[in-house]
Amino acid sequence: MLIGYARGSTAGQNPDHQIDALLRADGDRDNIHVDTASVAKASRPKLDLVLP
């Protein structure tokens, strides 16, 4: 099972291109997690979820 992660730096950025690439790599939409976080923001809860 592939677990995917996509991130947009601001609420205005759309991670659809990243999600499309993950789906083309046989990712499952239910296992793709998306955060909206700036570079300076330390908290990325979806990233924490997918890391071992």
C-alpha positions in Angstrom: 0.0 0.0 0.0 1.3 3.4 -0.9 0.7 6.3 1.4 0.9 9.7 -0.2 1.5 13.2 1.2 0.9 16.6 -0.5 1.4 20.1 0.8 0.4 23.5 -0.2 2.2 26.5 1.4 -0.9 28.6 1.7 -4.6 28.1 1.6 -4.6 29.6 -1.9 -2.3 27.0 -3.3 -4.0 23.9 -4.8 -2.2 20.5 -4.3 -4.2 18.9 -7.1 -1.1 18.4 -9.3 0.6 16.6 -6.4 -2.4 14.5 -5.8 -2.7 13.6 -9.5 0.9 12.5 -9.5 0.4 10.3 -6.5 -2.7 8.7 -8.1 -0.7 8.0 -11.3 1.9 6.2 -9.1 -0.9 3.8 -8.0 -1.7 5.7 -4.9 -5.1 5.3 -3.3 -7.1 8.5 -2.8 -8.0 7.3 0.8 -4.3 7.1 1.6 -3.3 10.5 0.3 -3.0 13.1 3.1 -2.8 16.8 2.5 -1.5 19.6 4.7 -1.6 23.4 4.2 1.5 24.7 5.9 4.1 27.4 5.3 7.8 26.6 5.3 8.1 28.2 8.7 5.2 26.3 10.2 6.5 23.5 12.4 3.2 21.6 12.8 2.2 19.3 9.9 -0.3 16.9 11.4 -0.9 14.9 8.2 2.9 14.5 7.7 3.2 13.2 11.2 0.4 10.7 10.5 2.2 9.2 7.5 5.7 9.0 8.9 6.7 5.8 10.8 
